[in-house]
């Protein structure tokens, strides 16, 4: 098993844990927990593969992805039920690592399909964030990437760095590591210092007498 494949499976597990925790906050039954966990961990890669016509999708080619997501979700339920709540800060750090891996994986797959650079960046971002967006929509929440610290922006930076290093003929392993470190560093900095993009506030204006 290559180090990058192991990192990919770790990302699946981390994202499945975040999905299971969200399902728990919504008091879902065990089936609901499994569905949300699998959607969160595999949704982005599935959407990417469908758009790129990259068949069969990853979890159909290799059922280890489903197994890892399922075990991570069940393990989360047991851990929270019989021990104590999972450390949220530690989970955010692990989530940042999973985000970094998924971004690079998505960008790699897109480049292998010989899509334009802009599409490769979008596929990298989609792989990293789409599962979480699906999770939040299903759970009737505003998606995390639209209202919290810098998240998708870190993916864009990582995807661009990977593509640029590939253009300069860096080895795939080294380019992957540098891109992952970029995503991880930006995301951890956002968590540490609560960095956010500027927000757009549309305030209602009371009509003046002259407007009536």
ABEGO torsion letter per residue (X at the ends): XBAAAAAAAAAAAAAAAAAAAAAAAAGBBAAAAAAAAAAAAAAAAAAAAAAAGBOBBAAAABAAAAAAAAAAAAAAAAAAAABBBBBAAAAAAAAAAAAAAAAAAAAAAAAAAGBBAAAAAAAAAAAAAAAAAAAAAAAGBBBAAAABBBAAAAAAAAAAAAAAAAAAGBBAAAAAAAAAAAAAAAAAAAAAAGBBBBBBBBBBBBBBAAAX
